[in-house]
Amino acid sequence: MSKKEKQQEPELETKSTQEPEQTPSEENAPETASETAPEVTVEETPQINWEEKYNAEHDTYLRLAAEFDNFRKRTIKEKEASYGNGKSDAVSKLLPIYDILERAVNQPTEDAAYKKGVELTMTELVKIFTGLGVEIFGSAGDSFDPALHNAVMHVEDESLGENTITQVFQKGFKMGDKIVRFAMVQVAN
């Protein structure tokens, strides 16, 4: 190789290792995204207050637990009320039988076996009512209570006290605080 050729070769090599020349369109091209994006520092990001977030989540959890507890209590109360309502409905359906048996017991009869059978039936019915928690009320001589008695007649009698029941037409029945049937009575004074 001649001296000239040797000198030209290194030039070629140096040219290829250097950056290629930019064309005029590349010179005006925008810079890459990493070069144009502003640098984000840790100080600029909003700080999350973990304690406030925990307290909010804890409060939400407590409210949910309280709502569920209220739902559970309300469901139990409704279940008990529906059972009580069902019992009182069943008792109210049996009350006409009680009234018929009471009239039969009070009727004079010469047949002792018949009278004893009606009395035994009445005793069993009263025992069933007692077992269900039914209280029978309304007797002559009791004081009149408008929350328990239905006054259908009024009598003036000086020998009896004020608001005294003189006669009972139908006995009253209650289960706990619930009135199944008001007593139908006659009241004096």
C-alpha positions as CSV (number, residue, x, y, z in Angstrom):
1,M,0.0,0.0,0.0
2,S,1.1,3.3,-0.7
3,K,1.5,6.0,1.8
4,K,-1.5,7.8,0.6
5,E,-3.7,4.8,0.9
6,K,-2.6,4.3,4.5
7,Q,-3.5,7.8,5.4
8,Q,-6.9,7.6,3.8
9,E,-7.9,4.4,5.6
10,P,-7.7,5.8,9.1
11,E,-9.7,8.8,8.0
12,L,-12.5,6.5,6.8
13,E,-12.4,4.6,10.0
14,T,-12.6,7.8,12.1
15,K,-15.5,9.0,10.1
16,S,-17.5,5.9,10.7
17,T,-17.0,6.0,14.4
18,Q,-18.1,9.6,14.6
19,E,-21.7,10.5,14.8
20,P,-23.4,10.6,11.4
21,E,-24.1,14.0,10.2
22,Q,-27.6,15.2,10.7
23,T,-29.8,16.2,7.9
24,P,-31.6,19.5,8.1
25,S,-34.9,17.8,9.0
26,E,-33.3,15.9,11.9
27,E,-31.8,19.1,13.3
28,N,-35.3,20.6,13.8
29,A,-36.9,17.4,15.2
30,P,-38.1,17.7,18.8
31,E,-36.1,16.2,21.5
32,T,-37.0,12.9,23.1
33,A,-39.7,12.7,25.9
34,S,-37.1,12.1,28.5
35,E,-35.2,15.2,27.5
36,T,-38.4,17.4,27.4
37,A,-40.3,16.1,30.6
38,P,-39.7,18.1,33.7
39,E,-38.0,16.2,36.5
40,V,-40.3,15.1,39.3
41,T,-38.9,15.2,42.7
42,V,-40.2,13.4,45.8
43,E,-41.0,16.7,47.5
44,E,-43.6,17.6,44.8
45,T,-45.8,14.4,45.2
46,P,-48.6,14.9,47.7
47,Q,-48.0,13.2,51.1
48,I,-50.7,10.7,52.0
49,N,-51.8,11.0,55.6
50,W,-52.0,7.4,56.6
51,E,-53.4,8.1,60.0
52,E,-56.4,10.0,58.6
53,K,-57.0,7.2,56.0
54,Y,-56.9,4.6,58.7
55,N,-59.3,6.5,60.9
56,A,-61.7,6.9,58.0
57,E,-61.6,3.2,57.2
58,H,-62.0,2.3,60.8
59,D,-65.0,4.6,61.2
60,T,-66.6,3.1,58.1
61,Y,-66.0,-0.4,59.5
62,L,-67.6,0.5,62.9
63,R,-70.6,2.1,61.2
64,L,-71.1,-1.1,59.1
65,A,-70.8,-3.3,62.2
66,A,-73.3,-1.1,64.0
67,E,-75.8,-1.3,61.1
68,F,-75.5,-5.1,60.9
69,D,-76.0,-5.3,64.7
70,N,-79.1,-3.2,64.4
71,F,-80.4,-5.3,61.5
72,R,-79.8,-8.5,63.5
73,K,-81.7,-7.1,66.6
74,R,-84.6,-5.8,64.4
75,T,-84.9,-9.2,62.7
76,I,-85.0,-11.0,66.0
77,K,-87.7,-8.6,67.3
78,E,-89.7,-9.0,64.1
79,K,-89.5,-12.8,64.3
80,E,-90.7,-12.8,67.9
81,A,-93.5,-10.3,67.1
82,S,-94.6,-12.5,64.1
83,Y,-94.7,-15.6,66.4
84,G,-96.7,-13.6,69.0
85,N,-99.1,-12.4,66.3
86,G,-99.6,-15.9,65.0
87,K,-100.3,-17.1,68.6
88,S,-102.8,-14.3,69.2
89,D,-104.5,-15.0,65.9
90,A,-104.9,-18.7,66.8
91,V,-106.3,-17.8,70.2
92,S,-108.7,-15.4,68.7
93,K,-110.0,-18.1,66.4
94,L,-110.7,-20.3,69.5
95,L,-112.5,-17.7,71.4
96,P,-116.0,-18.5,69.9
97,I,-115.5,-22.0,71.2
98,Y,-114.7,-20.7,74.7
99,D,-117.9,-18.5,74.6
100,I,-120.1,-21.5,73.6
101,L,-118.6,-23.7,76.3
102,E,-119.0,-20.9,78.9
103,R,-122.7,-20.6,78.0
104,A,-123.1,-24.4,78.1
105,V,-121.5,-24.6,81.6
106,N,-123.8,-21.9,82.9
107,Q,-127.0,-23.6,81.5
108,P,-128.9,-25.6,84.1
109,T,-129.2,-29.2,83.1
110,E,-130.4,-32.4,84.8
111,D,-127.9,-34.6,83.0
112,A,-124.9,-34.7,85.3
113,A,-122.6,-36.6,82.8
114,Y,-123.3,-34.0,80.1
115,K,-122.5,-31.2,82.5
116,K,-119.3,-32.9,83.7
117,G,-118.2,-33.4,80.1
118,V,-118.7,-29.7,79.2
119,E,-116.8,-28.6,82.4
120,L,-113.9,-30.9,81.6
121,T,-113.7,-29.5,78.0
122,M,-113.8,-26.0,79.4
123,T,-111.1,-26.8,81.9
124,E,-108.8,-28.2,79.2
125,L,-109.4,-25.2,77.0
126,V,-108.5,-22.9,79.8
127,K,-105.4,-25.0,80.6
128,I,-104.3,-24.7,76.9
129,F,-104.8,-20.9,77.0
130,T,-102.8,-20.7,80.2
131,G,-100.0,-22.7,78.6
132,L,-99.9,-20.3,75.7
133,G,-99.6,-17.3,78.1
134,V,-103.2,-16.1,77.7
135,E,-104.7,-14.3,80.6
136,I,-108.5,-14.2,81.0
137,F,-109.9,-11.0,82.6
138,G,-113.2,-9.3,83.2
139,S,-115.2,-10.3,86.3
140,A,-118.2,-8.7,88.0
141,G,-117.0,-6.4,90.8
142,D,-113.7,-5.3,89.1
143,S,-113.1,-1.7,88.4
144,F,-113.6,-0.5,84.9
145,D,-110.5,0.1,82.8
146,P,-111.1,1.6,79.3
147,A,-107.8,0.0,78.2
148,L,-109.1,-3.5,79.0
149,H,-112.9,-3.3,79.0
150,N,-115.5,-2.3,76.4
151,A,-118.5,-0.8,78.2
152,V,-121.7,-1.5,76.3
153,M,-124.2,-0.7,79.0
154,H,-124.4,1.7,81.9
155,V,-126.5,1.3,85.1
156,E,-127.1,3.8,87.9
157,D,-126.8,1.9,91.2
158,E,-126.1,3.7,94.5
159,S,-125.1,0.5,96.3
160,L,-122.1,0.0,93.9
161,G,-119.0,2.2,93.6
162,E,-118.0,4.5,90.8
163,N,-116.9,2.7,87.6
164,T,-117.6,-0.8,88.9
165,I,-118.3,-3.7,86.5
166,T,-121.8,-5.1,87.3
167,Q,-122.2,-7.7,84.5
168,V,-119.8,-9.4,82.1
169,F,-121.2,-10.3,78.6
170,Q,-117.9,-11.6,77.2
171,K,-114.6,-12.3,79.0
172,G,-111.5,-10.5,77.8
173,F,-108.2,-12.1,76.8
174,K,-104.7,-10.8,76.6
175,M,-101.2,-12.2,75.9
176,G,-98.6,-10.2,77.7
177,D,-99.3,-6.6,76.9
178,K,-101.3,-7.4,73.8
179,I,-105.1,-7.4,74.1
180,V,-106.6,-10.3,72.0
181,R,-110.2,-9.4,72.9
182,F,-111.6,-6.6,75.1
183,A,-114.0,-7.7,77.8
184,M,-117.6,-6.6,77.0
185,V,-119.1,-5.3,80.3
186,Q,-121.9,-3.3,82.0
187,V,-120.7,-0.5,84.2
188,A,-122.4,1.1,87.2
189,N,-122.4,4.9,87.8
